[in-house]
Amino acid sequence: MRFKIIACEILFREISLCAAQSPHTIDVVFLTKGLHDNPSRMTTVLQEEIDKTDPSVDEAIVLGYGLCSRGTAGLVARQIPLVVPRCHDCITLFLGSREAYQRHFERHPGTYYFTAGWIERGGARTLRLPEHGQGLGKSLEEYIAQYGQDNGRFLFEFENQWQKNYTTAAYIRMPLSDSPRVREEAARAAAQYGWQLTELPGSNRYFEAMCNGDWNEEDFLIVPPGGMVAQAADDSVLKVACAQ
């Protein structure tokens, strides 16, 4: 069987390994990290890549994405099936199952996750950990000087309020890419913000299934030609809808 995988670049190591070991012929396209920050653009970029696929060459398309801020909702399968992991985001892929993600989320809902791929593809620059007294862009003093005492303090606190949503920094220890650099980055974030540091065992289970064609109904949504990806209202995460 020959099929195409379209995936986020932070999955590069895991998918490359599993694709190399797969019994199938796989064409892999990696897209720039961070598309889920702009879901409508993500949908457009993914649909364009889907539409470029030659159905006379590939028999299916597999996405290395979950729902991802609803960036995959609305994608349409054209002439060949579209296979999508049933998960909300890539953390489920790294942990190996929705159950593993849910267990950790219930115990530690405010967790910022670190993986080697996320760091290598610019995750550290995205987080931009500041020194004490610094905002993500400017210092408190710079805000006050530019906007005045009250407005400056408000803007500084508003820019940094995302930190309050997190209490834990979790390093996902993957079989292939267990990296001291990633551990150090997670430890630095935890110390900087007063987060608890923890390590989680990662898994290649999803990546192996993606590359081996083991697309069982529990873990993957298979969208037939002409169907559309839609968000489900239950634990299945995704469902097939009629293309509009």
C-alpha positions as CSV (number, residue, x, y, z in Angstrom):
1,M,0.0,0.0,0.0
2,R,1.2,3.6,-0.7
3,F,-0.2,6.5,1.2
4,K,0.7,10.1,2.1
5,I,1.2,11.5,5.6
6,I,0.8,15.2,6.2
7,A,2.1,16.2,9.7
8,C,3.3,19.0,11.9
9,E,7.1,19.2,11.9
10,I,7.3,18.6,15.7
11,L,6.5,15.0,14.9
12,F,9.4,14.7,12.5
13,R,11.6,12.3,14.5
14,E,8.8,9.9,15.4
15,I,7.1,9.8,12.0
16,S,10.4,9.5,10.2
17,L,11.4,6.5,12.3
18,C,8.1,4.7,12.0
19,A,7.8,5.5,8.2
20,A,11.3,4.0,7.7
21,Q,10.2,0.8,9.4
22,S,6.8,0.5,7.8
23,P,6.0,-2.2,5.3
24,H,4.2,0.4,3.2
25,T,5.5,3.1,0.8
26,I,4.8,6.4,2.5
27,D,5.1,9.9,1.1
28,V,5.6,12.4,4.0
29,V,5.0,16.1,4.1
30,F,5.9,18.1,7.2
31,L,4.3,21.5,7.7
32,T,5.5,24.4,9.9
33,K,4.8,24.2,13.6
34,G,2.2,26.5,15.0
35,L,-0.5,26.3,12.4
36,H,-3.1,25.6,15.1
37,D,-2.5,29.1,16.5
38,N,-4.5,30.3,13.4
39,P,-7.2,27.5,12.9
40,S,-8.7,29.0,9.7
41,R,-5.3,29.2,8.1
42,M,-4.5,25.7,9.3
43,T,-7.6,24.4,7.6
44,T,-6.7,26.2,4.3
45,V,-3.1,25.0,4.3
46,L,-4.1,21.4,5.0
47,Q,-6.9,21.4,2.4
48,E,-4.4,22.7,-0.2
49,E,-2.0,19.9,0.6
50,I,-4.8,17.3,0.5
51,D,-5.9,18.6,-2.8
52,K,-2.4,18.4,-4.3
53,T,-2.3,14.6,-3.6
54,D,-2.4,12.5,-6.7
55,P,-5.0,9.8,-6.3
56,S,-3.3,7.7,-8.9
57,V,-0.2,7.5,-6.7
58,D,-1.5,7.5,-3.1
59,E,-4.4,5.3,-1.8
60,A,-5.0,7.4,1.3
61,I,-4.0,10.5,3.2
62,V,-3.1,10.3,7.0
63,L,-2.9,13.5,9.0
64,G,-0.4,13.9,11.8
65,Y,-2.8,16.2,13.5
66,G,-5.8,15.9,15.8
67,L,-8.6,18.3,16.1
68,C,-6.0,21.0,16.9
69,S,-8.1,24.0,17.9
70,R,-10.6,22.9,15.3
71,G,-8.1,23.4,12.5
72,T,-8.9,20.0,11.0
73,A,-12.7,20.5,11.3
74,G,-14.1,21.2,7.8
75,L,-11.4,19.3,5.9
76,V,-12.8,17.4,2.9
77,A,-11.6,14.1,1.6
78,R,-11.5,14.2,-2.2
79,Q,-10.9,11.1,-4.3
80,I,-9.2,9.0,-1.6
81,P,-9.9,8.4,2.1
82,L,-8.6,10.8,4.7
83,V,-7.4,9.3,8.0
84,V,-7.3,11.5,11.2
85,P,-6.2,10.5,14.7
86,R,-9.1,10.8,17.2
87,C,-7.5,13.3,19.6
88,H,-7.7,16.9,20.5
89,D,-4.0,17.7,19.9
90,C,-0.5,16.2,19.5
91,I,-0.1,15.6,23.3
92,T,-2.3,12.6,22.9
93,L,-0.1,11.3,20.1
94,F,3.0,11.7,22.2
95,L,1.4,10.0,25.2
96,G,0.0,7.1,23.1
97,S,-3.7,7.3,23.9
98,R,-6.6,9.6,24.8
99,E,-6.9,7.7,28.1
100,A,-3.3,8.5,29.1
101,Y,-3.8,12.2,28.3
102,Q,-7.1,12.3,30.1
103,R,-5.7,10.7,33.3
104,H,-2.9,13.3,33.5
105,F,-5.2,16.2,32.6
106,E,-7.6,15.2,35.4
107,R,-4.8,15.2,37.9
108,H,-2.9,18.2,36.6
109,P,-5.2,20.3,34.4
110,G,-2.7,23.2,34.2
111,T,0.2,21.5,32.5
112,Y,2.6,22.9,29.9
113,Y,4.0,20.0,27.9
114,F,7.6,19.8,26.5
115,T,8.8,17.4,23.8
116,A,12.1,17.3,21.9
117,G,10.3,18.1,18.6
118,W,8.6,21.1,20.1
119,I,11.9,22.5,21.4
120,E,13.8,21.7,18.2
121,R,11.3,23.4,16.0
122,G,11.3,26.7,17.9
123,G,9.1,26.0,20.9
124,A,11.6,27.6,23.3
125,R,11.4,30.8,21.2
126,T,7.6,30.7,21.4
127,L,7.6,30.4,25.1
128,R,10.2,33.1,25.5
129,L,10.8,32.7,29.2
130,P,11.6,36.1,30.7
131,E,13.9,37.2,33.5
132,H,12.3,38.4,36.7
133,G,10.4,41.6,36.2
134,Q,10.2,41.2,32.4
135,G,7.1,40.7,30.3
136,L,6.9,38.6,27.2
137,G,7.8,41.7,25.2
138,K,8.8,44.5,27.6
139,S,9.7,45.2,31.2
140,L,7.1,46.6,33.6
141,E,9.2,49.8,33.6
142,E,9.0,50.1,29.8
143,Y,5.2,49.7,29.9
144,I,4.8,52.4,32.6
145,A,7.2,54.8,30.7
146,Q,5.2,54.4,27.5
147,Y,1.6,54.1,28.8
148,G,1.6,55.6,32.3
149,Q,1.4,54.0,35.7
150,D,-2.1,52.4,35.6
151,N,-2.2,51.5,31.9
152,G,1.3,50.2,31.9
153,R,0.7,47.9,34.9
154,F,-2.6,46.6,33.3
155,L,-0.9,45.8,30.0
156,F,2.1,44.1,31.7
157,E,-0.2,41.9,33.8
158,F,-2.5,41.2,30.8
159,E,0.5,40.1,28.6
160,N,1.7,37.7,31.3
161,Q,-1.6,36.3,32.6
162,W,-1.3,33.1,30.5
163,Q,1.3,31.9,33.1
164,K,-1.4,31.7,35.7
165,N,-3.2,29.0,33.8
166,Y,-0.4,26.6,34.3
167,T,0.9,24.9,37.5
168,T,3.0,22.0,36.0
169,A,5.7,21.7,33.5
170,A,5.7,18.1,32.0
171,Y,8.6,16.6,30.0
172,I,7.4,13.8,27.8
173,R,10.1,11.3,27.6
174,M,9.9,9.8,24.1
175,P,11.7,6.5,23.2
176,L,13.6,8.0,20.3
177,S,14.3,11.6,21.4
178,D,14.9,11.6,25.2
179,S,16.9,14.8,25.4
180,P,18.7,16.5,28.2
181,R,18.1,19.8,26.5
182,V,14.3,19.2,26.7
183,R,14.6,18.2,30.4
184,E,16.6,21.4,31.1
185,E,14.0,23.5,29.2
186,A,11.2,22.1,31.3
187,A,13.1,22.5,34.5
188,R,13.9,26.1,33.6
189,A,10.2,26.9,32.9
190,A,9.2,25.2,36.2
191,A,11.7,27.2,38.2
192,Q,10.9,30.4,36.5
193,Y,7.2,30.3,37.0
194,G,7.0,28.2,40.2
195,W,5.5,25.3,38.4
196,Q,5.8,21.7,39.6
197,L,8.1,19.7,37.3
198,T,7.2,16.2,36.2
199,E,8.2,13.6,33.6
200,L,5.8,11.5,31.6
201,P,6.6,8.3,29.6
202,G,5.9,8.9,25.9
203,S,4.9,6.3,23.4
204,N,5.3,5.6,19.7
205,R,2.0,3.7,19.6
206,Y,0.1,6.2,17.5
207,F,3.0,6.9,15.2
208,E,3.5,3.2,14.5
209,A,-0.2,2.7,13.8
210,M,-0.3,5.7,11.5
211,C,2.7,4.4,9.4
212,N,1.7,0.7,9.5
213,G,-1.8,1.3,8.3
214,D,-3.4,0.1,11.5
215,W,-6.2,2.6,11.5
216,N,-8.6,1.1,13.9
217,E,-11.9,2.9,14.5
218,E,-11.2,3.6,18.2
219,D,-8.1,5.6,17.4
220,F,-8.7,7.0,13.9
221,L,-11.4,8.6,11.9
222,I,-11.5,7.4,8.3
223,V,-13.3,9.9,6.1
224,P,-14.5,8.4,2.8
225,P,-14.1,10.4,-0.5
226,G,-16.6,13.3,-0.4
227,G,-16.9,13.3,3.4
228,M,-15.8,16.0,5.7
229,V,-14.1,16.0,9.1
230,A,-16.3,17.4,11.9
231,Q,-16.0,17.7,15.7
232,A,-17.9,15.1,17.7
233,A,-19.8,16.0,20.9
234,D,-18.5,12.9,22.7
235,D,-15.2,11.2,23.6
236,S,-14.7,10.1,20.0
237,V,-13.5,13.7,19.3
238,L,-14.1,13.5,15.5
239,K,-16.9,12.3,13.2
240,V,-17.7,12.3,9.5
241,A,-20.1,14.9,8.1
242,C,-21.4,15.6,4.6
243,A,-19.2,18.0,2.7
244,Q,-20.9,21.4,2.2
